[in-house]
């Protein structure tokens, strides 16, 4: 892949000597829900890196996190079989026609796995002798040290580094500085995989977009999006909001209350309304869907209303979707069709009942044949595939579309002003710098 737009300080897998080496590679295969793979897209996007490792003589040890098994308040780690890597391993076995061994380590009901067990080291010996095609470690977040501090964190980092000769990070969606994405780089030569490189390359198109630049952002709470939201507001020429972000904005802008919208979300939105005063970057979607209940799309209990009919001080029901006619409104359609760069990290409605707004958004964006259209990962991509399967299949090889594997990572990078501000990526660069000094 072309690398001319990547920072030269970033160590690339192409630069690594992999022949005969045990290669510990961190993926973001966080695609298991209730014991089954919801969508293999993130796995498939990493196969190029895996092929390359094996082709260059490397012996791969794979790892990923799945879900959030650690209770942040109590520190308890629940090793639920529904969060196991087994469905991923079974998928890889079928896809690649090779065997991946999953070591069995003793689990504590409240503390998870204390550290790497003898079964892991025995498997490494089988890997070196080519008795198995690869090893897939248990869910990294089952290990006490992965998100911990102190002895268990330090010990887990050393244990991982002792397994391998080389480390590769191909987990763009895992931007948090945990042991398997960050600490490990302090000990062994570390490189960026092909997916990581591709995501950074495409992030540059968001960081320095061709204009006009339209961003579409949604979220369930302001406190998780406010930093990235302000950053992308400054960068964008136009901004469309969805979900609670839009509902909070409507409350603050029109002096109304909407059922289910917390006071703190309205207060956060009020600051955004103030910032937008005079700049008028926020593009209002004029027709919204009000519902009496969140229990479903029940006939007679939901209706389309217009923001132009809002009455200050009035209480409205749940606003659960954007009516498709919003996207054929003159100003909205004009902005979407006139954009040269479009970034979408949004589900517009309350799924699974209210989906018409998301479908209309995606179909309207597709009418713009000249813009570069980039979608964040996770729910945004899943909703696109569910609602517009024909469109999705038709644009898979379209160079005007790009689907990130980690929408949250994109927003975090935007907030930091550069993908190289993400700690796991910076750690790779610092590893290369240290190795360079050692060699010289």
ZASEKOL-907413 format. One line per 3 residues: their letters; for each residue z, x, y negated of C-alpha. Coordinates in Angstrom, 3 decimals, decimal comma. Layout:
N
a) Z/X/Y | ...;
***
This chain:
440
xxx) 0,000/0,000/0,000 | -0,566/1,220/-3,595 | 2,520/2,849/-5,097;
xxx) 1,314/4,001/-8,497 | 3,426/1,375/-10,292 | 6,642/2,351/-8,520;
xxx) 9,186/4,678/-10,083 | 8,567/8,158/-8,680 | 12,312/8,561/-8,164;
xxx) 12,266/5,839/-5,482 | 12,110/7,385/-1,970 | 9,454/5,664/0,146;
xxx) 9,299/5,276/3,914 | 5,877/6,975/3,780 | 7,689/10,186/2,768;
xxx) 10,109/10,148/5,718 | 9,870/12,215/8,909 | 10,500/9,574/11,582;
xxx) 9,191/11,290/14,700 | 11,868/11,248/17,379 | 14,441/9,952/14,905;
xxx) 16,815/7,011/15,235 | 16,032/4,836/12,215 | 18,637/2,394/10,940;
xxx) 16,779/-0,318/9,028 | 18,366/-3,099/6,978 | 16,348/-6,294/6,812;
xxx) 17,032/-9,621/5,132 | 16,513/-11,819/8,182 | 18,966/-14,406/6,875;
xxx) 16,892/-17,304/8,222 | 19,212/-18,785/10,852 | 20,699/-22,228/10,177;
xxx) 22,983/-23,809/12,771 | 21,777/-21,461/15,474 | 18,042/-21,878/14,891;
xxx) 15,404/-20,205/12,744 | 14,538/-22,483/9,866 | 11,522/-20,457/8,726;
xxx) 10,403/-17,024/10,068 | 8,680/-16,034/6,795 | 11,232/-13,352/5,908;
xxx) 11,028/-11,880/9,405 | 7,231/-11,792/9,417 | 7,165/-10,039/6,033;
xxx) 9,114/-7,096/7,495 | 6,972/-6,517/10,569 | 4,824/-3,957/8,742;
xxx) 7,852/-1,733/8,230 | 8,936/-2,170/11,845 | 5,437/-1,338/13,152;
xxx) 5,313/1,749/10,954 | 8,645/3,068/12,222 | 7,572/2,762/15,849;
xxx) 4,058/4,095/15,159 | 5,522/7,215/13,562 | 7,746/7,875/16,556;
xxx) 10,949/6,344/15,241 | 13,465/4,481/17,367 | 14,604/1,413/15,379;
xxx) 18,102/-0,005/14,988 | 17,881/-3,273/13,062 | 20,546/-5,118/11,110;
xxx) 20,843/-8,123/8,816 | 23,459/-10,486/7,440 | 23,433/-14,202/8,260;
xxx) 25,226/-16,821/6,204 | 28,634/-16,398/4,604 | 31,124/-16,056/7,469;
xxx) 33,835/-14,568/5,229 | 36,176/-16,892/3,351 | 36,452/-15,306/-0,095;
xxx) 39,912/-16,798/-0,702 | 41,620/-15,957/2,584 | 39,518/-13,000/3,730;
xxx) 39,122/-14,626/7,149 | 35,863/-13,822/8,968 | 34,609/-16,488/11,378;
xxx) 32,180/-15,168/13,990 | 30,456/-18,476/14,697 | 27,655/-18,338/17,323;
xxx) 25,538/-20,331/14,848 | 25,491/-17,183/12,672 | 24,381/-14,892/15,493;
xxx) 21,290/-12,665/15,370 | 20,239/-13,916/18,827 | 17,609/-16,412/17,533;
xxx) 16,037/-13,590/15,477 | 16,010/-11,270/18,482 | 14,434/-13,946/20,656;
xxx) 11,747/-14,493/18,011 | 11,002/-10,751/17,847 | 10,854/-10,526/21,628;
xxx) 8,204/-13,235/21,727 | 6,334/-11,911/18,709 | 6,284/-8,207/19,629;
xxx) 6,515/-8,356/23,438 | 9,311/-5,808/23,506 | 13,030/-5,954/24,163;
xxx) 15,730/-5,649/21,529 | 19,284/-5,156/22,751 | 22,209/-6,838/20,970;
xxx) 25,478/-4,905/21,525 | 28,519/-6,971/22,425 | 31,532/-5,970/20,331;
xxx) 35,027/-7,431/20,518 | 35,698/-10,026/17,807 | 38,985/-11,004/16,219;
xxx) 39,214/-14,712/15,356 | 40,302/-14,003/11,783 | 39,259/-10,411/11,032;
xxx) 35,844/-10,303/12,650 | 34,682/-7,035/14,215 | 36,801/-3,975/13,388;
xxx) 33,934/-1,509/13,800 | 31,111/-0,308/16,023 | 32,057/-0,370/19,700;
xxx) 31,165/1,811/22,691 | 28,440/-0,658/23,678 | 26,553/0,298/20,501;
xxx) 26,677/4,009/21,299 | 25,642/3,408/24,909 | 22,680/1,404/23,653;
xxx) 21,708/4,255/21,300 | 21,404/6,558/24,301 | 19,161/4,010/26,049;
xxx) 17,098/3,766/22,864 | 16,597/7,529/22,717 | 15,484/7,536/26,353;
xxx) 13,089/4,633/25,586 | 14,780/2,329/28,062 | 14,822/-0,363/25,367;
xxx) 12,445/-1,054/22,470 | 15,123/-1,366/19,836 | 18,669/-2,396/19,001;
xxx) 19,687/-5,306/16,815 | 23,269/-4,978/15,601 | 25,470/-8,092/15,293;
xxx) 25,554/-9,960/11,967 | 26,653/-7,295/9,469 | 29,008/-9,755/7,775;
xxx) 30,924/-10,127/11,023 | 32,108/-6,551/10,512 | 35,369/-6,284/8,605;
xxx) 34,137/-3,352/6,557 | 30,799/-4,801/5,353 | 32,229/-6,685/2,379;
xxx) 35,703/-5,199/2,531 | 37,408/-2,384/0,694 | 39,389/0,707/1,611;
xxx) 39,627/2,153/5,114 | 37,505/-0,426/6,957 | 34,691/-0,189/4,413;
xxx) 34,632/3,609/4,440 | 34,908/3,705/8,222 | 32,060/1,250/8,737;
xxx) 29,795/3,295/6,465 | 30,529/6,479/8,411 | 30,074/4,705/11,747;
xxx) 26,658/3,371/10,728 | 25,525/6,761/9,455 | 26,592/8,406/12,723;
xxx) 24,212/6,140/14,633 | 21,008/7,273/12,955 | 19,062/10,125/11,431;
xxx) 17,321/8,040/8,764 | 18,103/4,823/6,860 | 15,478/2,365/5,564;
xxx) 16,272/-0,538/3,239 | 13,722/-3,347/3,501 | 16,156/-6,097/2,490;
xxx) 14,967/-7,073/-0,968 | 16,849/-10,371/-0,793 | 20,194/-8,617/-0,201;
xxx) 20,970/-7,262/-3,654 | 24,759/-7,113/-3,271 | 26,140/-3,572/-2,851;
xxx) 27,628/-3,933/0,635 | 28,050/-1,181/3,210 | 24,744/-1,868/4,991;
xxx) 22,746/-1,954/1,725 | 24,615/0,549/-0,438 | 27,355/2,778/1,032;
xxx) 25,175/3,961/3,913 | 22,909/5,825/1,467 | 25,716/8,279/0,714;
xxx) 25,434/9,847/4,144 | 21,864/10,068/5,522 | 18,327/10,326/4,081;
xxx) 17,384/6,873/2,785 | 14,065/5,214/1,955 | 12,544/1,942/0,748;
xxx) 10,553/-0,029/3,322 | 7,159/-1,599/2,677 | 8,468/-5,069/1,828;
xxx) 10,954/-3,604/-0,635 | 8,110/-1,709/-2,295 | 5,898/-4,793/-2,434;
xxx) 8,629/-6,924/-3,973 | 9,373/-4,313/-6,642 | 5,657/-4,044/-7,432;
xxx) 5,425/-7,790/-7,948 | 8,664/-7,891/-9,910 | 6,894/-5,761/-12,485;
xxx) 4,586/-8,738/-13,096 | 7,629/-10,811/-14,031 | 9,247/-8,063/-16,091;
xxx) 6,041/-7,344/-18,034 | 4,026/-10,554/-17,644 | 0,557/-11,331/-18,878;
xxx) 1,005/-14,002/-21,531 | 1,477/-16,884/-21,993 | 4,374/-16,663/-19,525;
xxx) 5,882/-19,889/-18,127 | 9,141/-19,825/-16,152 | 10,471/-22,764/-14,139;
xxx) 14,159/-22,471/-13,250 | 16,538/-24,907/-11,563 | 20,033/-24,672/-10,188;
xxx) 23,093/-26,603/-9,089 | 25,471/-25,042/-11,645 | 25,179/-23,130/-14,889;
xxx) 27,796/-20,521/-14,003 | 25,590/-19,029/-11,259 | 22,427/-18,990/-13,385;
xxx) 23,491/-18,533/-17,004 | 23,007/-14,742/-17,232 | 19,547/-14,694/-15,622;
xxx) 18,646/-17,895/-17,494 | 19,291/-16,303/-20,883 | 17,379/-13,177/-19,844;
xxx) 14,324/-15,098/-18,675 | 14,515/-17,356/-21,732 | 14,053/-14,293/-23,937;
xxx) 11,132/-13,082/-21,829 | 9,267/-16,390/-21,378 | 6,948/-18,153/-23,808;
xxx) 7,882/-21,496/-22,259 | 10,713/-22,585/-19,982 | 10,947/-25,653/-17,737;
xxx) 14,379/-26,569/-16,359 | 15,238/-28,586/-13,261 | 18,278/-29,854/-11,379;
xxx) 21,713/-29,596/-12,966 | 20,322/-27,116/-15,506 | 18,023/-29,790/-16,904;
xxx) 20,602/-32,562/-16,660 | 23,136/-30,471/-18,549 | 20,508/-29,679/-21,159;
xxx) 19,698/-33,392/-21,601 | 23,389/-34,208/-22,050 | 23,814/-31,513/-24,690;
xxx) 20,501/-32,207/-26,428 | 20,794/-35,994/-26,659 | 24,555/-36,537/-26,731;
xxx) 24,606/-38,548/-23,506 | 26,543/-38,262/-20,252 | 24,966/-38,173/-16,802;
xxx) 26,917/-39,022/-13,690 | 27,894/-35,964/-11,660 | 27,364/-33,444/-14,483;
xxx) 30,550/-31,493/-15,229 | 31,822/-30,898/-18,762 | 31,536/-27,123/-18,311;
xxx) 27,835/-27,459/-17,444 | 27,241/-29,531/-20,581 | 29,135/-26,976/-22,657;
xxx) 27,043/-24,114/-21,245 | 23,878/-26,108/-21,903 | 24,981/-26,774/-25,473;
xxx) 24,784/-23,043/-26,171 | 21,271/-22,968/-24,705 | 20,237/-25,899/-26,917;
xxx) 21,500/-23,960/-29,919 | 19,547/-20,872/-28,934 | 16,381/-22,936/-28,501;
xxx) 16,729/-24,597/-31,890 | 13,776/-23,419/-33,938 | 12,191/-21,502/-31,040;
xxx) 11,268/-24,580/-29,008 | 10,609/-22,668/-25,799 | 12,179/-25,284/-23,539;
xxx) 9,536/-27,736/-22,384 | 11,057/-31,158/-21,866 | 9,924/-33,228/-18,899;
xxx) 9,805/-36,719/-20,415 | 10,077/-38,956/-17,341 | 13,048/-38,660/-15,016;
xxx) 14,409/-40,618/-12,056 | 17,819/-42,256/-12,395 | 19,644/-43,416/-9,264;
xxx) 22,778/-45,464/-8,727 | 23,696/-43,406/-5,670 | 23,213/-39,976/-4,089;
xxx) 23,194/-41,491/-0,591 | 19,430/-41,852/-0,424 | 16,266/-43,231/-1,975;
xxx) 17,295/-46,875/-1,786 | 14,900/-49,566/-3,012 | 16,142/-51,277/-6,135;
xxx) 18,739/-48,596/-6,811 | 16,596/-45,988/-8,563 | 14,153/-46,153/-11,469;
xxx) 12,060/-44,013/-13,820 | 13,396/-43,684/-17,360 | 12,135/-41,815/-20,411;
xxx) 14,135/-39,241/-22,353 | 12,684/-40,854/-25,491 | 14,778/-43,949/-24,727;
xxx) 18,114/-42,123/-24,529 | 20,894/-43,677/-26,580 | 23,499/-41,251/-27,905;
xxx) 26,908/-41,806/-26,334 | 25,556/-43,769/-23,375 | 26,507/-43,056/-19,748;
xxx) 23,594/-42,763/-17,293 | 23,557/-42,726/-13,506 | 22,608/-39,765/-11,313;
xxx) 19,401/-38,059/-12,477 | 17,933/-36,925/-9,157 | 14,272/-36,156/-9,734;
xxx) 11,424/-35,648/-12,180 | 8,824/-38,409/-12,169 | 5,350/-36,969/-11,378;
xxx) 3,917/-38,516/-14,553 | 5,896/-35,875/-16,489 | 3,386/-33,302/-15,330;
xxx) 0,390/-35,154/-16,729 | 2,111/-35,518/-20,083 | -0,142/-33,864/-22,688;
xxx) 2,156/-31,010/-23,765 | 3,532/-30,234/-20,297 | 0,122/-30,145/-18,602;
xxx) -1,329/-28,109/-21,467 | 1,333/-25,419/-21,120 | 1,070/-25,234/-17,320;
xxx) -2,732/-25,013/-17,331 | -2,756/-22,525/-20,200 | -0,260/-20,036/-18,738;
xxx) -1,418/-16,668/-17,425 | 1,811/-15,895/-15,541 | 3,993/-18,529/-13,883;
xxx) 7,308/-17,819/-12,174 | 9,014/-20,629/-10,247 | 12,539/-20,513/-8,866;
xxx) 13,212/-24,222/-8,709 | 13,544/-27,343/-6,616 | 13,129/-30,189/-9,067;
xxx) 14,772/-33,025/-7,121 | 17,773/-33,839/-4,958 | 16,584/-33,076/-1,436;
xxx) 15,801/-34,464/1,038 | 15,521/-37,860/-0,676 | 13,913/-37,085/-4,032;
xxx) 10,987/-34,681/-3,666 | 8,162/-36,111/-5,752 | 8,940/-33,915/-8,749;
xxx) 8,691/-30,679/-6,765 | 5,408/-31,760/-5,158 | 3,911/-32,730/-8,518;
xxx) 5,029/-29,432/-10,057 | 3,395/-27,357/-7,294 | 0,166/-29,365/-7,346;
xxx) -0,110/-29,145/-11,135 | 0,491/-25,395/-11,094 | -2,260/-24,995/-8,488;
xxx) -4,743/-26,547/-10,912 | -4,368/-23,397/-12,987 | -6,788/-21,122/-11,104;
xxx) -6,488/-18,085/-13,394 | -2,712/-17,605/-13,650 | -0,680/-15,317/-11,405;
xxx) 1,725/-17,717/-9,705 | 4,955/-16,271/-8,290 | 7,582/-18,227/-6,385;
xxx) 11,159/-17,221/-5,689 | 12,400/-17,245/-2,111 | 14,808/-19,443/-0,183;
xxx) 14,852/-23,136/-1,044 | 11,917/-22,856/-3,478 | 9,567/-21,511/-0,822;
xxx) 10,870/-23,860/1,865 | 10,324/-26,889/-0,353 | 6,796/-25,728/-1,209;
xxx) 5,914/-25,404/2,483 | 7,489/-28,740/3,407 | 5,916/-30,760/0,592;
xxx) 2,525/-29,075/0,302 | 1,741/-27,641/3,766 | -2,015/-27,816/3,293;
xxx) -1,843/-26,105/-0,086 | 0,505/-23,451/1,297 | -1,835/-22,577/4,167;
xxx) -4,837/-22,500/1,836 | -3,307/-19,956/-0,551 | -1,589/-17,570/1,900;
xxx) -4,217/-14,887/1,255 | -4,811/-15,863/-2,371 | -4,124/-12,899/-4,655;
xxx) -3,174/-15,316/-7,444 | -0,066/-16,355/-5,467 | 2,984/-14,342/-4,461;
xxx) 6,102/-15,559/-2,655 | 9,221/-13,432/-3,076 | 11,650/-13,275/-0,159;
xxx) 14,670/-13,371/-2,473 | 14,665/-15,637/-5,513 | 18,248/-14,728/-6,416;
xxx) 17,333/-11,043/-6,371 | 14,467/-11,672/-8,775 | 16,783/-13,459/-11,216;
xxx) 19,393/-10,690/-10,933 | 16,742/-8,038/-11,611 | 15,536/-9,982/-14,649;
xxx) 19,102/-10,149/-15,936 | 19,498/-6,381/-15,501 | 16,137/-5,751/-17,139;
xxx) 14,660/-3,817/-14,222 | 14,526/-3,901/-10,408 | 15,869/-0,363/-10,526;
xxx) 19,074/-1,746/-12,004 | 19,905/-3,377/-8,651 | 22,602/-1,273/-6,992;
xxx) 21,000/-0,944/-3,517 | 17,739/0,235/-5,084 | 19,533/2,604/-7,427;
xxx) 21,445/3,970/-4,436 | 18,155/4,912/-2,750 | 17,097/6,814/-5,863;
xxx) 20,425/8,605/-6,085 | 20,102/9,571/-2,408 | 16,719/11,169/-3,099;
xxx) 18,148/13,035/-6,077 | 21,046/14,400/-4,011 | 18,730/15,486/-1,191;
xxx) 16,433/17,184/-3,715 | 19,306/19,190/-5,117 | 20,452/20,154/-1,626;
xx) 16,975/21,367/-0,644 | 16,474/23,338/-3,849;
***
